[in-house]
Amino acid sequence: MIEATLVSASTWVMKPLLSKLTKLLGHEYVKLKGMHKQIRFLGEELSAMSATLQVLEDAEELDPQAKDWRDKLRELAYDTEDCIDAFMARVDLGHDAPAGFAGLFRKLKKLKAPRGIADEIKDLKTRAMVVGDRHKRYYSFVDPVSNYSTSAIDPRLPALYEEFNNLVGINGQIDHIIEWLVMDPLEFKVLSIAGCGGLGKTTLANQVYHTIKSKFFSERQSQFLCTAFVSVSQNPNLTKLLRDVAEEIGITDYRPNDDERQLINKLRTHLQDKRYFIIVDDVWDAQVWEAIRLALFDNRRGSRIIMTTRNLAVASCCSSDGKAYQMEALSFADSKTLFCRRVFGSEELCYPHLAEVCDSIVEKCGGLPLAIITIASLLADQLAIEEWNRVLTVIGHALAKDPGAWKMTKILCLSYFDLTHQLRSCWLYLSIFPEDHEINKQHLISRWIAEGFIYEKDEHSQCEVGERYFNDLINRSLIQAIDVQYGQARACRIHDIILDFITCKAAEENFVTSLYDAQHEHISDRRIRRICIDNRNEDVVTTWSGLVLSHIRSLTVFGHSMEPPFLGFTALRVLDLADCWGMQDHHLGNIGNLYHLKYLNLGSDLITTLPDKIGKLQYLETLDIQGTSIVELPSTITKLQRLSRLYIDPHTRFPDGTIGKMNSLEELKEFGVCSYKVGKTLQEFCELTNLRRLSVSWRFDWPDDFEGSQAEDLYSSLGTLVSSCSLHHLNIVRSRYAFPFFESLDSWCPVAPSSLRKLHISFFIIYEAPNWMKSLENLKELELDIFFMRPEDVEILGAIPCLVFLELNTYKGTDGRLVVPGNNRFRNLKYFSLVIAICGTALEFEAGSMPKVEHLKFRFCVHKMDCLNGASNLGVQHLSTLTKVEVDMTGNCNYNDNYKPWADRDEDDGSVKYVASTIKSAVETLPSRPTIRFKTIPDHDCAFQQHTGW
């Protein structure tokens, strides 16, 4: 069976064909006369070659003949999928046929393969036979990988021999790590250093290693009797690794045929009474680390282990305290010093005519030492400004192709080949976005889904799998997290050097074609599958001339608009024009012809309406029109029966009676209630059984526009919505700063309390936390505005079992002294924020309260007369797991976003300095050494009061 054979094909190019080929042979298309045999043959030929394709995908170097065969097979798979999709779309469009005999006749007619598609399938069959014969002739006798691979020096090796005097910007990090290592000398410690490839982890660990050895080897009490530095390869031989450790610590009695168990036993015996210090460099997998730890155990002698890794998740599970040391990039000043040393042999720039371009190159390196050193090597002895400008231009586009950048490319290749095939596709896909672009997470995941990179796994939806992929790329330091809230990044950015690598890799694989500054180079001889056009340069604008459009699956345009010839995009799945300037209504006239479209993003404020033909996009899954001037959706929106994600602005309304008909909708953001009869409209959401994420907002100027009856209607309807739907995420926010008071949320008790994961209710002030919140067994995020905090509220909120993030905004602070007890409440909370509008705080943490909290954030007034608990330190000394504390204080003081009580002058009666100093002293007693930041805000210019209207 095709399904059985194809299921083993794990490369991204083959996967989308599995379900389609199987479906095409199923009962739904039984009327396909004469085509079953050819389709079955085509599928079996492709699956037979898929195993070889997978081997070639995992090879770092291929000979030209193997690469050519791989590329032809990949293009054959693309063309086959395009052909199948074209036929299925033709059939599915028959669903719009009229009812009765006429409709049945039309649908049966569509099931007959049209002559063009039949001929195309025959042609694909012939191509498959040719590619298959070539595979059999060539690969029966030749290993395309081993015969072409060349030996090269491990690019990580030079870091072990770098002279200390040649290093820049590393002293502070060395001192910080050593300070942590020498604390608690009798305690066993494991420190993980995490960071992307080329950041200098091996260099840092090596310098710490030699400093520790030289400093403490002669001190009797702190002497390490055994030391070792071993490197782990990407696919490690554990037996060899254990032998390396044994040799370095002086074990000589092992035999060449000793297996892993025997080596582990000998290491444990040798180390059981010795204090040791061992570096394990470049760990890729937590399972490998667990095997190493069987040998390097806690022998109660105060031993130390440092391991380095590119994966933050691996680092966190390996560290003794569950936390990793995230290595910092170099500052601009240190980056320039290192760059000038490498280019000129001096820390100073000796040539004024190169000053500006020098700064631009250093800026693009983003503090990555390997990038700085690599680019410096290209410019050594080069004084012509033209050459410096050329190098500046290729960074982010083609630097990885330069032979002088081989070491950097090799380092990044290690990260690339450590990814699964699905993750490789997701990472290479980021080459679509230009340098320094902020990439929205939800938009990116929706695009991944539309491209077919993500499938449901176990009981996890595609969006949940996409979140895991996104976080995995962050943990591997391959993308940079932006705007982290509640432990999740809202967006990401790509380092210019990494973008350069994936852009070159994506072009080599014909995965993404990037055109910038109107360049059409090297694309005329191949079929474009995904294209990004960067028209932000006003002087040069790319045109469609010379581009073959019929095979393009994804189109993204940045900058000046170009009228898209939609009739030519017969295979388009993804259309992103969110950052395309000047798009207008007439540009969308033929958009209804993009039958395969799954993702559509429009962002021009010159677009005022969606054409009725939008209803013809039967495969559309994501529609994003935020940022446009569209006031009302067309009634044909209800025909989009696959639409699962809809992003609109609050001013965009649905036609009456349409919401309840959008049965596939899973996510809606942001629904504005201001243009509707509130109750009737919100009740329609209760008919959407698949709805999981909903964001509701309104812009009433209360009380003028928001009278009592409307407030009651909204309150009742929101309660019905919460109590009737199986929502996972609900966000209710008011866009203007006047506040209705909801005395109680008791009637909002959800019918399925286990479904709710995130609940944010902003600018609705309640007087008490409802008792039903204790039943939200899967709730992880909660944001509430509450008049003042009572002990009963603490009891209710503390009983939510899985709560991880809690943000409370209060008007009157706490009702007297309020203690957070150490009675197993808030047992999973990691982030706690308390904002108090116009008074101080009497909140105090008891010993044992919030046992896992890592991040505290407070905002309150510090006038002595307002602080009900005096200048309390809030009891933060009892929160032993803290890593970060932020305190914003309002009072008779100047604005200072980094107030230092030990250094800055106090402008008021001394309460600001006193409160800050007291909290700081309490925080400094904690063994976790959390960071602390104070901000002072003057009463007369209180940003918080201005923001909220309180």
Summary of the structure (lengths in Angstrom):
residues: 950
radius of gyration: 31.2
end to end distance: 67.9
largest distance: 96.5
contacts: 3058
relative contact order: 0.04
helix: 42%
strand: 17%
